[in-house]
Structure formats: C-alpha cells, structure tokens
C-alpha cells in the first residue's frame, strides 16, 4: 500500500496543475472562484492520502509550499487575481503528525474585513499572503514562533510584502505578535511594506549576514509620503536580527554582496571553517 501513495499523489498533482491553470485562464471572477473552489476540494482530498506531508507538490507552480526547518508544519498558499486588479488569498497549514494522518488548519482571507492591519488574528481571520519563507525562532524567554515572509499583491497600483508572526497555543493558531524592536515598530504585531507595483522588493533570510535582509522602502519624493504608489527601494538595506527571541531592526546595513540564501552552503577553504547557520 505504501508504494501506491506517491502514484496516487502524482495523479492528484496532475489534476491540481490542470485546475490551477484553468483558474488563471478563466475570463470572469465567477469562473475563477468556482474553479478555485474545485481546486481547494481536490487539494484537501489529495492531502487526505496517508503521509501526504512528505509529498512536495513541487510541480504545482502556482502554489507556494514551504516546510518549516523543524519539520513540524508546512504552509500551502496561493492567490486568485480578480478582474479589478485585486487579489484573494487561499491557504492551509498542514501539521506533521506521528501516524501520517491529516491535520489541516485552513486559512480564510479576511483582508477586506480587517479594519486594523495590526490586529492579532487567527486562521479564520487571516491577513492573506503568498508565503515564500518560514524561519523558526526559539528562545528561553518566550514561546517558540515562526517568522513568515510573504508577498501580497494588493491593487492595480501597489504591491505589499509582509513579515508575519505565526505561533501556536496548543492547536490554536495566532498571527501577529509584538516581537519587533525599534522606535518606529514599537507595538507592531506584523510589518507591512507597500510600494509601487512595477517595483521589486528584496525581503529574505540571508544566512551569511545572519539576519532577514530587506530593501529600505521610501517615497520617491518627500511630498509623496503616505501615497504608496510612489514608494520603492531607495538603494539602501535594512535588516532584522533575531536577538533574545525578538526581531531587532538594524537600519542602513552594509552588505558585501547581494543577499543570497545559499551563501551558507559555501565554506571559504582558506579559513578552513564550516559555515554556521545563524538562525
């Protein structure tokens, strides 16, 4: 029986790829959302396959699948772009279980109904995003949590990126926590960046620097403060370093080269030292 699971999941993945492509090509919001509903049902059915946690879904390009380094969980997230240029987000947290059974926490995008984007939220009221990186944080002074880095297409004018904090109290999920340290971010439970849609923003774990590295986003003109369609990178970098279970903001940091998540894989033979994971 164990041999059949990969084949079964391969078949599911083929169906999901087809459905996902149909969602993108659909010409109306109604069709997109109906097809996406079928996609969600098919995905849940596929995850019911015993030991599905180990299956990577790596050919399913429209869905981001990120597994935590501690192998406790993975997050599957994606979006549907609507006709007016806005986005609707979908996702689920799959917990790793000892017996290979399914434990899912569906993520319900409530962005439109979240009046305060700094609120502490849960999986039923989720500030939707397509997550692409997960970093576990453990410290003696607080419960372990996960830093999630996410892309959040916003409107026809701006894009957002988000640093989200995921934690668990038994089986209850919490999004957002006051773990950020700097004057500007005091009391922030998540950090949201918004900038011109035609721009790109670096936001990634850089193991060589031992921190989360990000472009500093600022208005192109001082008179445009608060008008985020006029925001973009100003060519400098900031960083968040994990110190004592908190995320300390370091501004205007010097980087020797472009941030590269794979730098830690390469040891310098002259120094004869092994690279160290700093997270």
C-alpha positions in Angstrom: 0.0 0.0 0.0 2.8 2.4 0.9 4.1 2.2 -2.7 0.7 3.5 -4.0 0.7 6.8 -2.2 3.3 8.6 -4.4 1.5 7.5 -7.6 -1.9 8.5 -6.2 -0.4 11.9 -5.2 1.2 12.2 -8.6 -2.2 11.8 -10.1 -3.7 14.4 -7.7 -0.9 16.8 -8.6 -1.6 16.4 -12.3 -5.3 17.3 -11.6 -4.3 20.2 -9.5 -1.9 21.6 -12.1 -4.7 21.4 -14.7 -7.3 23.1 -12.4 -4.8 25.8 -11.3 -4.0 26.7 -15.0 -7.8 26.9 -15.7 -8.2 29.3 -12.8 -5.6 31.6 -14.3 -7.1 31.5 -17.8 -10.8 31.9 -16.7 -12.2 35.1 -18.0 -14.6 36.1 -15.3 -14.3 36.3 -11.5 -17.3 33.9 -11.1 -15.5 31.3 -13.2 -12.2 31.8 -11.5 -13.7 31.4 -8.0 -15.8 28.4 -9.0 -12.7 26.6 -10.4 -10.7 27.6 -7.4 -13.4 26.1 -5.2 -12.9 22.8 -7.1 -9.1 23.2 -6.7 -9.5 23.6 -2.9 -11.6 20.4 -2.6 -9.2 18.5 -4.8 -6.2 19.7 -2.7 -7.9 18.6 0.6 -8.7 15.2 -0.9 -5.1 14.8 -2.0 -3.8 15.7 1.4 -6.0 13.0 3.0 -3.6 10.5 1.4 -1.7 8.9 4.3 1.7 10.6 4.8 1.0 13.3 2.3 3.1 15.7 4.4 6.2 14.2 2.8 4.9 14.8 -0.8 6.4 18.0 -2.1 3.9 19.1 -4.8 6.9 20.6 -6.5 5.4 20.7 -10.0 2.4 22.8 -8.7 4.0 26.1 -9.6 1.1 28.4 -8.7 1.1 27.3 -5.1 3.8 28.1 -2.7 4.7 25.1 -0.5 7.0 25.9 2.4 8.1 23.5 5.1 9.5 24.7 8.4 13.1 23.6 9.0 11.9 21.8 12.2 9.5 19.7 10.0 6.6 20.5 12.4 4.4 22.1 9.7 4.2 23.3 6.2 2.1 26.1 4.6 0.5 25.9 1.2 -0.6 29.4 -0.1 -1.7 30.9 -3.3 -3.9 33.7 -4.8 -6.5 34.4 -7.4 -6.2 37.7 -9.2 -9.6 39.3 -9.8 -10.7 41.4 -12.8 -10.3 44.7 -10.9 -6.6 44.0 -10.2 -7.1 43.0 -6.6 -6.2 39.6 -5.1 -7.8 36.9 -3.0 -5.6 34.6 -1.0 -6.1 31.0 -0.1 -4.0 28.6 2.1 -3.7 26.0 4.7 -1.3 24.9 7.5 -0.6 21.2 7.4 0.8 19.9 10.7 3.1 16.9 10.7 1.5 14.0 12.6 3.2 10.9 14.0 0.8 8.5 12.4 0.7 10.2 9.0 -2.9 11.3 9.4 -4.2 14.6 8.1 -4.3 17.7 10.4 -5.2 20.9 8.5 -5.8 24.4 9.6 -7.5 26.3 6.7 -6.5 29.9 6.2 -9.5 32.2 5.5 -8.5 35.5 3.9 -10.4 38.3 5.6 -8.2 41.2 4.4 -11.2 43.3 3.3 -12.8 42.9 6.8 -9.7 43.6 8.9 -10.1 47.3 9.9 -6.8 47.3 11.9 -4.0 45.5 10.0 -2.0 45.4 13.3 -4.6 43.1 14.9 -3.7 39.7 16.4 -5.6 37.3 14.0 -6.2 33.6 13.6 -6.6 31.1 10.8 -10.3 32.0 10.4 -9.5 35.7 10.1 -6.2 35.8 8.1 -4.3 38.7 6.5 -3.8 36.8 3.3 -0.4 36.4 1.6 1.5 34.0 -0.5 4.3 32.9 1.9 7.7 32.0 0.5 9.9 31.6 3.6 9.5 30.3 7.1 12.0 30.8 9.9 11.5 29.2 13.3 12.5 31.2 16.4 13.1 29.6 19.8 14.2 31.5 22.9 14.1 30.8 26.6 12.1 33.9 27.3 9.0 33.2 25.2 7.1 30.5 23.4 8.6 29.4 20.1 7.2 31.1 17.0 7.7 31.2 13.2 8.6 34.3 11.1 6.7 34.1 7.8 7.8 36.2 4.8 5.0 36.8 2.3 4.1 38.5 -1.0 0.8 40.3 -1.1 -0.3 41.6 -4.4 -2.6 44.4 -3.5 -4.2 46.6 -6.2 -3.5 47.7 -9.7 -1.2 50.4 -8.3 0.6 48.8 -5.3 2.1 45.6 -4.0 2.7 44.6 -0.4 5.1 42.4 1.4 4.6 41.2 5.0 6.6 39.9 7.9 4.1 37.8 9.7 4.5 36.1 13.1 2.9 32.6 13.5 2.5 31.0 16.9 0.5 28.2 18.4 -1.2 27.7 21.8 -2.0 24.0 21.8 -3.9 23.7 18.5 -5.0 27.3 18.3 -3.2 29.5 15.7 -2.2 33.1 16.2 -1.0 35.5 13.6 0.9 38.6 14.8 2.9 39.2 18.0 4.8 42.3 19.4 8.3 40.8 18.7 9.7 43.8 16.7 12.3 46.0 18.3 12.8 49.6 17.2 11.2 53.0 17.9 9.2 53.0 14.7 7.9 49.5 15.2 7.0 49.6 18.9 3.7 47.8 19.4 3.7 46.4 15.8 2.4 42.8 15.6 3.3 42.4 11.9 5.3 44.6 9.5 3.7 45.5 6.1 5.5 47.2 3.3 3.6 48.8 0.4 5.2 50.1 -2.8 4.7 50.8 -6.5 3.5 47.7 -8.4 6.2 48.0 -11.0 9.0 47.8 -8.4 10.5 44.8 -6.7 11.5 44.5 -3.1 14.1 42.2 -1.5 12.8 40.6 1.7 14.6 37.3 2.5 16.6 35.4 5.1 20.3 36.0 4.4 22.3 33.3 6.3 25.6 34.9 5.6 24.6 38.1 7.3 22.6 36.1 9.9 19.5 38.2 9.5 16.5 39.0 7.4 17.6 41.5 4.8 15.3 43.9 3.1 15.3 46.9 0.8 14.6 50.2 2.5 11.3 51.4 1.0 10.7 55.1 0.8 8.7 57.7 -1.2 10.5 58.8 -4.4 9.7 62.4 -3.4 9.3 63.7 0.2 5.9 65.3 -0.8 4.6 61.8 -1.6 4.7 60.5 2.0 1.7 58.1 2.5 1.0 57.7 -1.2 2.4 54.2 -1.6 2.1 54.1 -5.4 5.1 56.5 -5.3 7.2 54.3 -3.0 10.1 52.0 -3.9 13.6 50.9 -2.8 16.0 53.8 -2.2 19.0 51.6 -2.8 19.8 51.0 0.9 19.3 47.9 3.0 17.8 47.3 6.5 17.9 44.1 8.5 16.2 42.2 11.3 18.4 40.3 13.6 17.0 37.7 16.0 18.2 38.6 19.5 16.7 37.1 22.6 13.6 35.9 20.7 12.9 39.4 19.4 13.4 40.9 15.9 15.7 43.9 16.2 15.7 46.4 13.3 19.1 47.4 12.0 19.0 50.3 9.6 21.3 51.1 6.7 23.3 47.9 6.9 26.3 47.2 4.7 26.1 44.1 2.5 29.2 42.7 0.9 27.2 41.2 -1.9 23.6 40.8 -3.0 21.6 38.7 -0.4 21.8 35.1 -1.2 20.1 32.4 0.8 22.6 29.8 -0.5 25.7 31.6 0.8 25.8 29.5 3.9 26.4 26.4 1.7 29.8 27.6 0.6 32.7 27.5 3.1 35.8 29.5 2.4 38.6 26.9 2.1 41.3 29.5 3.2 39.6 29.9 6.5 39.1 26.1 6.9 35.9 26.6 8.8 32.5 25.2 8.3 29.6 27.6 7.6 27.3 28.1 10.5 23.5 28.5 10.3 22.8 31.7 12.2 19.0 31.3 12.5 
